[in-house]
Amino acid sequence: MARSRLVDVVCAGLPAFAYFYSIGTVGFWLPLFAQELGMSYTFVQLLATVYFLFITPSTFFAGVVADVTGRPDIVLGVGMVVNGVATFLMPHVGSGYWLLVLRALQGLSLATSVPIALGNLSFVLGVVRGVAATLLFSGLGMVSGSVTGGLLLEYAGFAPIFYASSVVSLLAGVLAFVWRPRAELRRAVVVGVLRRLPAGVLVVVLALVLRNFFASGVFAVMSILFRSVKGLSPVDTGLALAVNPGFQAIMSMVLGSVVAGREVYFYSLGLAATGLVFQAYLHASGLYGILVAQAMLGVFYSMVMVSGNTYILKRTPPSIRYTASSLYGLAFNLGWVLGTPVAGVVMDKYSLEAWVSIASLGCFASGALALTAKRFDED
């Protein structure tokens, strides 16, 4: 019985691992790959913008379709297989145009992964433990992807980074077709329920949109910041990128019970403190300073993800579990869509460092906005 439960947890969590493995490999290293091809900061940010322009509505759509059809396995399986194929092709395209096309296709397909993984884990383990487990799988995926990406770039070049990510996505896709959660899934009428979403949930969503409007421009060029601006080697850059999700995974083991009843406060603190991390990036001297900043980001990001998703899932009915599971991702991605075009222009006209300073202030503002959700809870 214990073994069967473990199999359920691994099968439910693998798509989250695959998604964040893709971020740790393709997401982190694609900006440096594009820069090596002679592309500007504006184009690098455009790669991020196109990806999030497609993944943003698709994340919500994937959750809705999973609830309405009662077949999250099919939605997930198709998405992960398509992403695996698109990722495999990326190092073989000969122009920026086709790179953008494949990045858009990745956005469409990867949108299925985290909402359905979070929904499945919440059915298998319950809401609080399911959210924590999602963060654990996410952190492990980013750690593995970041370290693997750095090692592959150092010793084998860019192409194997894409191949490795493709294999993980294809594995998650194939497994999705043969495993389903044991929960009884009933087809939901989603639109009517969404109209009754609590005001506090909407505030939580908007606060994350605001944070990512500013933070996305920094997240989109982290490999450039660490490698080109701070002068780290590919292996050291991969190590630095892995520290953040490593601390996320560690924090996931303790935050689930700690945030209970205090979700808004932890959420606000995590959003605002991201701005402090950005300042640490600017003043870091060498690998040690970057590692400390990344550890801080892991702690604060885990606060945001655990408290935000727990708040949302506790306040929405199980009949729209996959739709509710998509709201955090929807907010996260919408911030990228709105923010990265602005960040690219500012970086090209002024400097990368200028946008990092602006982003710090935006993060502080998002934390203040999140606190207002508590007022609606009290009402």
Secondary structure, DSSP 8 states (H G I E B T S, - for coil): -HHHHHHHHHHHHHHHHHHHHHIIIIIHHHHHHHHHTT--HHHHHHHHHHHHHHHHHHHHHHHHHHHHHS-HHHHHHHHHHHHHHHHHHGGG--SHHHHHHHHHHHHHHHTTHHHHHHHHHHHHH-HHHHHHHHHHHHHHHHHHHHHHHHHHHHHT-SHHHHHHHHHHHHHHHHHHTT---SS------HHHHHTT--HHHHHHHHHHHHHHHHHHHHHTTHHHIIIIIS---HHHHHHHHHHHHHHHHHHHHHHHHHSTT-HHHHHHHHHHHHHHHHHHHHH--HHHHHHHHHHHHHHHHHHHHHHHHHHHHHTS-GGGHHHHHHHHHHHHHHHHHHHHHHHHHHHHHT-HHHHHHHHHHHHHHHHHHHHTHHHHHH-
